[in-house]
């Protein structure tokens, strides 16, 4: 993928990985717009020269309104990145977790589908373009304290695979970005082993720039997750990660 002359929309790009990728695409020479819910963050990004758009991926009306505004300002849009997501703890022994599960699915999975559906006609009409969906290493190696997060990201993976096949004949590519734990928004305190954001973003941009672009963007740190079943390490790693259940209230003992 030539990163120097694309027109990119990053939905969910107001913080963390999305914000850093927006800056990296811009530094490579692409025109970049960012969509998100935080007016303060959008204002900051506008100050950096990005196009900004309010969007709530859990609201179909908001998504449609943002799409229309984006395409009016950027009719040459050729790359849509779907970053929006929530990552929440759940204790499955407590029925109150169901609300968390609903929120997670509506944001991570259905929100991704809403954004993809909104921009598919535009990219198909162009006959070229790319969707970049975002999953997680947890899609392939579950993290027991966040069961619906893992399920939602596994679902986005499967959806991306089918989307790639369906859009291939239209000239529209689908690339799946699979982050490991990345040190954003205090993650370095929660997980001291999280990959530094700068290192992650640099490796992602290098992989994206390959020709042909890989179907899955897998930085070195996420390979242990992606290929755990193939490599026979899955059961041991899940058992190891189950120790994190102590993070849940009432599970410390």
Secondary structure, DSSP 8 states (H G I E B T S, - for coil): --TTS-EEEEET-SSHHHHHHHHHHHHHT-EEEEEES-HHHHHHHHHTT-EEEE--TT-HHHHHHHHHHHHHH-TT--EEEE---------TTSTTHHHHHHHHIIIIIIHHHHHHHHHHHHHHHHT-EEEEEE--GGGTS--GGGHHHHHHHHHHHHHHHHHHHHHHTTTEEEEEE----EE-TTHHHH-TT-EEHHHHHHHHHHHHTSSS--SEE--GGGHHHHTHHHHT-HHHHHHHHGGGGGGSTT---
